[in-house]
Amino acid sequence: MDFRIDSQVVKVNVPSKKALVQQVIARLSNGEGFSLATINLDHLVKLSTSSAFRKAYCAQDLVVADGNPIVWLSRLARRPVELVPGSDIVLPLTRMARFSEVPIAIVGSTEEALSKAAKKLQEQVPGLEVAALISPKFGFDPEGPEADRIYAELNASGAKLCFIALGAPKQEIFAARAREAAPSIGFASVGAGIDFIAGDQNRAPAWVRQLAIEWVWRMLLSPRRLGPRYAKCIGILPGQVFKALSQRWQVPTSA
């Protein structure tokens, strides 16, 4: 499934959770770094207005579908991919790190949330080594000096898998730059996934997620913040539907 924005193409190149597991385990076992992004409609809105975000997304090694609309669009394009929410991959990726016997790190959120998340992950994944917990200062610039200091700290920590919880587009930009600054570390942009693990934010009930209306749940909890965001997402859907349908007759681009 491809998303063309101006002259750039963002490709969902990991079609399922099984494929993600295989690729991540292979990279961790071989000491290869990576950057993982989870695309959704909000990202598509931001990609249309930010060249820096587009550049960062095109630099990601692995991209999965985070959100049912992306899955539905892929089906319209006859290039189906599975739903792999960023919030749902933190624990599976942590288990992969433990299986591969590599330490993890977490960057983002608050010091309290990071501490709680690390404790819960270690409870659920016995033997897990947490090498670094880094909460950047308010107003963190993923292209600034503090980012460079964090890369150095991560390299020195021995971590080989790093969860980034900075929100889009900061986390994707940070991960893209990390491919050169910390090439042996895998970076996974997971947004609110860490706060969910910590218990600082609550996931929608399972039945809400099964009905594909988690966005409604989240909007009701935070209407002022999320209402305008989701309105923009809904606004781009007709154009994305047209683009998805047009892909039915196009030759797929290479990953």
FISETOR-502313 format. One line per 10 residues: number of its first residue (from 1); for each residue x, y, z of N, C-alpha, C. Coordinates in steps of 0.001 Angstrom, whole numbers, plus 500000, padded with zeros to 6 digits. Example, Ala and Ser with C-alpha at 12.3 -4.5 7.8 and 13.67 -1.06 7.14 Angstrom:
FISETOR-502313
1 = 513190:494310:507800:512300:495500:507800:513200:496700:507800  512850:497750:507080:513670:498940:507140:512900:500030:507870
//
This chain:
FISETOR-502313
1 = 500851:498808:500000:500000:500000:500000:500883:501237:500000  500667:502116:499009:501483:503316:498874:500655:504573:499143  501311:505566:499708:500708:506883:499874:501650:507896:499235  501185:508513:498169:502006:509488:497450:501659:510891:497922  502676:511594:498410:502510:512976:498842:503529:513812:498078  503019:514702:497234:503884:515449:496321:504701:514456:495492  506018:514551:495537:506853:513656:494731:507366:512464:495528  506956:512356:496802:507467:511295:497666:506414:510227:497902  506881:509005:498122:505982:507873:498345:506302:507232:499689  505281:507109:500518:505393:506382:501786:504718:505035:501590
11 = 505438:503981:501850:504937:502626:501584:504767:501846:502879  503587:501254:503056:503390:500300:504151:504047:498998:503693  505263:498767:504160:506063:497663:503625:506129:496445:504546  505429:496515:505679:505323:495351:506571:503833:495037:506703  503345:493993:506028:501904:493797:505895:501196:493159:507082  501945:492635:508053:501294:491910:509146:502176:491910:510386  501569:491555:511517:502338:491443:512758:503356:490307:512653  502967:489213:511983:503890:488088:511797:505123:488532:511024  504920:489303:509958:506055:489790:509171:506923:490728:509996  506293:491535:510843:507052:492444:511704:507913:491660:512679
21 = 507333:490646:513298:508089:489803:514233:509307:489205:513551  509117:488670:512355:510222:488038:511636:511333:489035:511341  510967:490227:510883:511978:491216:510509:512717:491760:511727  511971:492014:512799:512616:492576:513986:513546:491559:514631  513109:490321:514760:513970:489296:515358:515234:489108:514521  515082:489114:513199:516244:488944:512325:517228:490091:512524  516720:491308:512603:517606:492463:512755:518263:492484:514134  517504:492181:515177:518094:492155:516517:519152:491065:516632  518874:489902:516047:519821:488786:516116:521111:489082:515362  520992:489882:514287:522161:490212:513468:522833:491517:513883
31 = 522320:492147:514943:522904:493405:515393:522653:494563:514442  521555:494475:513680:521221:495524:512720:520159:496470:513298  520398:497756:513169:519416:498727:513610:518283:498867:512614  517265:499609:513007:516132:499879:512117:515322:501028:512706  514441:501563:511898:513461:502530:512392:512088:502052:511947  511157:502035:512888:509812:501520:512656:508788:502626:512896  507930:502860:511901:506861:503852:512013:505514:503167:511863  504491:503758:512471:503138:503198:512444:502207:504247:511852  501876:504112:510579:501155:505161:509876:499647:505103:510130  499056:506289:510278:497613:506414:510455:497130:507678:509745
41 = 495840:507976:509830:495302:509139:509116:495883:510452:509632  496099:510547:510934:496690:511762:511484:498068:512005:510880  498839:510956:510700:500146:511093:510069:500008:511565:508625  499007:511041:507905:498801:511468:506520:498474:512956:506443  497676:513441:507400:497377:514879:507453:498664:515670:507630  499499:515249:508575:500741:515967:508862:501757:515819:507744  501769:514675:507092:502684:514473:505969:502378:515430:504814  501119:515800:504670:500732:516679:503565:501208:518110:503760  501582:518469:504988:501972:519857:505265:503413:520018:505724  504116:518910:505982:505468:518994:506529:506471:518226:505670
51 = 507364:518942:505013:508392:518284:504208:509384:517525:505090  509641:518045:506304:510554:517358:507218:509976:516015:507650  508663:515993:507871:507994:514748:508260:508022:513749:507109  507784:514234:505888:507830:513348:504718:509220:512749:504558  510234:513568:504703:511609:513080:504577:511901:512018:505632  511434:512255:506864:511666:511290:507943:510940:509985:507678  509720:510079:507169:508947:508860:506904:509576:508036:505791  510074:508700:504786:510698:507977:503677:512000:507299:504110  512543:507716:505251:513776:507116:505762:513508:505933:506689  512240:505672:507004:511920:504553:507898:512163:503223:507187
61 = 512711:502277:507918:512951:500945:507347:511677:500114:507303  510855:500251:508340:509655:499430:508486:508455:500334:508751  507379:500113:508014:506152:500895:508215:504971:499935:508282  504185:500038:509353:503001:499197:509518:501750:500071:509555  500598:499426:509439:499311:500138:509412:498771:500296:510824  498768:501520:511308:498259:501828:512648:496922:502554:512487  495853:501812:512446:494549:502432:512271:493726:501715:511218  492464:501462:511551:491595:500750:510615:491416:501451:509282  491364:502796:509222:491235:503427:507908:492365:503066:506947  493575:502909:507465:494690:502504:506596:494449:501095:506066
71 = 493943:500220:506923:493632:498845:506501:492534:498855:505446  491495:499655:505669:490394:499717:504702:490872:500261:503357  491715:501284:503405:492249:501844:502162:493091:500811:501419  493848:500012:502163:494678:498987:501512:493817:497945:500807  492665:497654:501389:491759:496696:500748:491150:497291:499484  490808:498576:499536:490285:499233:498343:491313:499193:497216  492600:499327:497591:493683:499314:496604:494041:497896:496164  493410:496901:496798:493710:495488:496545:495164:495153:496869  495666:495817:497910:496999:495538:498443:496864:495434:499958  496113:494452:500437:495714:494416:501846:496874:494261:502824
81 = 496755:495000:503914:497682:494877:505033:496859:494706:506302  497492:494155:507327:496814:493931:508600:496990:495127:509527  496079:495248:510482:496169:496282:511502:497268:495914:512499  498224:496832:512677:499310:496637:513646:499468:497945:514432  498596:498192:515414:498641:499459:516156:499934:499629:516937  500450:500851:516924:501664:501126:517673:501514:500823:519150  500308:501078:519685:500069:500832:521105:500119:499356:521451  499896:498490:520452:499845:497051:520707:501172:496338:520478  502177:497053:520001:503417:496354:519659:504512:496498:520717  504262:497317:521740:505311:497524:522749:505666:496212:523440
91 = 504665:495507:523934:504944:494260:524655:505514:493175:523732  504948:492948:522538:505553:491947:521641:507001:492271:521277  507294:493541:521008:508674:493908:520681:509591:493714:521886  509074:493991:523071:509856:493770:524285:510189:492294:524444  509230:491443:524160:509478:489997:524235:510509:489561:523205  510482:490198:522024:511489:489883:521013:512885:490271:521501  512970:491417:522184:514264:491853:522715:514779:490860:523748  513888:490407:524608:514291:489421:525627:514703:488111:524965  513937:487690:523946:514274:486468:523210:515656:486582:522579  515970:487767:522076:517271:487997:521423:518359:488376:522412
101 = 517991:488467:523692:518923:488791:524775:519606:490139:524567  518782:491149:524233:519326:492497:524071:518574:493455:525000  519252:494462:525519:518617:495443:526398:517747:496410:525597  516788:497024:526296:515952:498033:525670:516174:499389:526322  515694:500423:525644:515691:501786:526188:514354:502412:525819  513980:503452:526552:512761:504195:526243:513088:505680:526274  512656:506393:525238:512865:507839:525153:511509:508508:524993  511238:509502:525846:509998:510249:525719:509211:510289:527005  507981:510782:526934:507056:510845:528046:507684:511563:529248  507291:511170:530456:507819:511768:531682:508674:510746:532427
111 = 509518:511221:533334:510358:510303:534097:509513:509319:534885  508410:509806:535462:507534:508932:536248:506909:507862:535367  506412:508263:534207:505789:507299:533298:506802:506276:532803  508011:506726:532500:509052:505803:532028:509384:504773:533102  509484:505229:534340:509805:504326:535440:508706:503276:535628  507461:503721:535583:506343:502788:535746:506258:501812:534578  506472:502319:533367:506413:501458:532192:507511:500400:532234  508726:500812:532608:509842:499874:532685:509568:498780:533711  509018:499176:534850:508716:498192:535899:507678:497184:535419  506632:497672:534744:505579:496769:534269:506094:495848:533166
121 = 506942:496378:532295:507504:495534:531243:508384:494441:531838  509164:494785:532859:510021:493779:533488:509203:492743:534248  508041:493152:534766:507155:492198:535435:506568:491211:534431  506231:491727:533243:505597:490880:532230:506601:490100:531387  507846:490598:531364:508891:489922:530594:510084:489687:531526  510029:488627:532323:511112:488350:533278:512474:488257:532588  513463:488857:533216:514814:488837:532662:515115:489977:531722  514118:490811:531445:514324:491947:530551:515299:492945:531168  516255:493397:530373:517202:494418:530826:516817:495765:530226  516598:496742:531094:516294:498110:530659:517551:498940:530855
131 = 518171:499340:529757:519481:499991:529815:519394:501496:529990  518298:502119:529547:518211:503579:529628:516759:504029:529578  516455:505025:530421:515157:505698:530418:515436:507191:530305  515012:507804:529217:515376:509196:528951:514122:510005:528642  513870:510993:529490:512739:511894:529278:513282:513255:528842  513170:513584:527561:513712:514866:527076:513003:516056:527718  513682:517189:527678:513117:518410:528245:511923:518888:527418  511074:519691:528045:509922:520270:527354:510402:521091:526156  509714:520953:525025:510137:521666:523824:511260:520982:523091  511451:519702:523347:512539:518932:522733:512537:519059:521210
141 = 513724:519323:520671:513912:519426:519223:514640:518167:518746  513978:517306:517955:514619:516062:517512:515790:516266:516566  516013:517511:516139:517156:517811:515274:518170:518706:515978  518014:518887:517285:518872:519787:518035:519965:519087:518828  520731:519857:519601:521851:519309:520381:521425:518270:521411  520241:518448:522024:519804:517476:523015:519592:516108:522376  519085:516101:521154:518909:514827:520444:520255:514143:520247  521267:514912:519886:522596:514334:519685:523140:513752:520988  522876:514417:522098:523314:513899:523400:522591:512591:523742  521318:512516:523381:520559:511298:523657:521081:510139:522820
151 = 521395:510393:521551:521983:509334:520710:523260:508794:521354  524099:509698:521849:525352:509276:522483:525080:508450:523731  524090:508867:524500:523745:508123:525720:523209:506733:525377  522398:506659:524339:521860:505367:523929:522963:504438:523431  523873:504974:522649:524996:504164:522159:525829:503617:523316  526031:504445:524329:526855:504045:525475:526124:503065:526385  524788:503071:526348:523997:502244:527264:524022:500761:526914  524273:500451:525657:524233:499062:525217:522862:498613:524751  521872:499501:524788:520521:499160:524328:520537:498838:522832  519717:497890:522435:519618:497534:521013:518207:497709:520464
161 = 517263:498003:521354:515901:498332:520939:515454:499528:521762  514990:500570:521079:514581:501795:521766:513157:502168:521364  512286:502279:522346:510937:502773:522106:510952:504304:522192  510315:504946:521233:510254:506412:521227:508812:506832:521428  508589:507627:522473:507240:508082:522808:507225:509609:522853  507437:510202:521689:507505:511661:521588:506328:512254:520830  505518:511400:520221:504435:511890:519372:504951:512270:518003  504032:512268:517040:504397:512624:515652:504319:514140:515478  505278:514727:514743:506315:514074:513934:507668:513932:514628  507763:514364:515909:509071:514365:516574:509691:512985:516621
171 = 508893:511957:516958:509486:510623:517130:510009:510053:515821  509297:510285:514725:509750:509775:513428:510999:510510:512932  511059:511811:513189:512249:512583:512819:513449:512126:513653  513215:511915:514947:514278:511424:515832:514768:510056:515363  513834:509169:515000:514200:507822:514556:514965:507846:513239  514555:508731:512331:515234:508814:511030:516688:509258:511210  516908:510254:512052:518284:510727:512303:519108:509665:513033  518415:508844:513825:519113:507815:514592:519736:506749:513714  519231:506581:512496:519780:505561:511617:521247:505812:511321  521681:507084:511389:523102:507393:511217:523793:507564:512563
181 = 523074:508168:513525:523693:508464:514819:523826:507230:515709  522911:506262:515550:522944:505045:516367:522530:503860:515493  523352:503502:514525:522949:502523:513497:522749:501091:513978  523211:500754:515164:523055:499378:515640:521832:499204:516535  521054:500261:516699:519876:500220:517577:518605:500253:516738  517625:499454:517129:516314:499498:516490:515429:500505:517193  514826:501405:516441:513979:502455:517012:512529:502243:516589  511638:502151:517571:510214:501948:517302:509430:503139:517836  508767:503859:516944:507944:505009:517336:506577:504494:517753  506258:504622:519040:505040:504005:519575:504077:505005:520201
191 = 504343:506298:520100:503402:507299:520574:502981:507095:522014  501655:506961:522215:501106:506828:523569:501270:505425:524137  501892:504527:523382:502028:503145:523833:502695:503012:525193  503685:503853:525462:504383:503794:526749:503484:504269:527876  502721:505335:527639:501796:505821:528665:500697:504799:528950  500296:504033:527933:499316:502970:528165:499916:501893:529060  501152:501507:528780:501820:500497:529605:501964:501003:531039  502316:502280:531181:502518:502868:532510:501211:503027:533272  500089:503078:532543:498802:503303:533186:498425:504763:533283  499214:505646:532654:498918:507081:532689:497821:507462:531707
201 = 497598:506630:530690:496467:506782:529790:495760:505436:529689  494456:505490:529458:493677:504256:529396:493284:503925:527964  493513:502684:527564:493053:502209:526263:491542:502057:526286  490943:502148:525128:489519:501871:525012:489276:500400:525335  488090:500051:525845:487780:498636:526105:487917:497801:524831  488136:496523:525012:488353:495631:523867:487187:495666:522888  485958:495744:523394:484797:495725:522499:484753:496975:521625  485238:498101:522180:485295:499341:521402:486309:499197:520276  487446:498592:520578:488477:498396:519553:488005:497407:518490  487270:496390:518906:486771:495404:517942:485773:496032:516967
211 = 485048:497041:517430:484101:497750:516566:484779:498836:515734  486089:498992:515903:486875:499985:515149:486421:501406:515432  486040:501680:516687:485619:503044:517050:486426:503559:518237  487679:503113:518345:488520:503604:519436:488723:505113:519327  488735:505633:518097:488915:507065:517901:487766:507848:518545  486562:507284:518521:485419:507946:519163:485619:507990:520670  486077:506873:521214:486355:506793:522649:487382:507838:523061  488461:507925:522314:489522:508869:522644:489049:510314:522503  488247:510570:521477:487759:511924:521272:486828:512363:522403  485996:511442:522905:485096:511764:523999:485865:512064:525282
221 = 487006:511421:525439:487839:511670:526618:488580:512994:526528  488900:513423:525298:489668:514660:525108:489160:515400:523870  487926:515928:523941:487304:516515:522747:488017:517756:522214  488497:518620:523078:489145:519853:522607:490434:519565:521864  491175:518584:522333:492462:518263:521704:492280:517399:520463  491414:516394:520568:491317:515415:519494:490209:515699:518485  489210:516499:518875:488131:516817:517944:488628:517430:516645  489405:518520:516703:489935:519115:515473:490842:518167:514695  491619:517348:515414:492517:516408:514733:491720:515401:513915  490689:514825:514522:489912:513812:513818:489076:514427:512699
231 = 488677:515702:512866:487946:516369:511783:488826:516480:510537  490110:516776:510736:491042:516844:509609:491235:515460:508981  491256:514446:509828:491411:513077:509311:490225:512693:508434  489035:513012:508910:487837:512704:508132:487849:513485:506820  488373:514716:506880:488396:515563:505695:489250:515027:504557  490298:514260:504878:491165:513750:503810:490709:512393:503281  489718:511784:503923:489312:510436:503530:488831:510327:502081  487961:511232:501604:487506:511078:500209:488649:511040:499206  489624:511934:499370:490771:511942:498468:491592:510676:498577  491740:510161:499797:492508:508932:499990:491781:507727:499404
241 = 490461:507718:499477:489684:506639:498868:489896:506632:497356  489858:507805:496745:490077:507907:495299:491473:507409:494933  492476:507802:495705:493845:507381:495428:494000:505870:495605  493332:505317:496625:493415:503873:496849:492806:503111:495684  491660:503564:495222:491017:502905:494086:491882:502970:492832  492579:504093:492668:493416:504246:491473:494608:503301:491494  495015:502834:492691:496163:501922:492791:495834:500514:492286  494550:500217:492139:494169:498876:491683:494801:498540:490335  495007:499562:489509:495491:499329:488157:496944:499764:487977  497626:500048:489100:499029:500445:489023:499923:499283:489410
251 = 501116:499269:488859:502106:498261:489237:502697:498663:490564  502674:497780:491595:503209:498121:492904:504669:498532:492846  505029:499548:493643:506417:499980:493724:507179:499030:494625  508490:498982:494468:509306:498108:495311:509431:498694:496692  509724:497850:497697:509844:498307:499070:511082:499134:499252
//
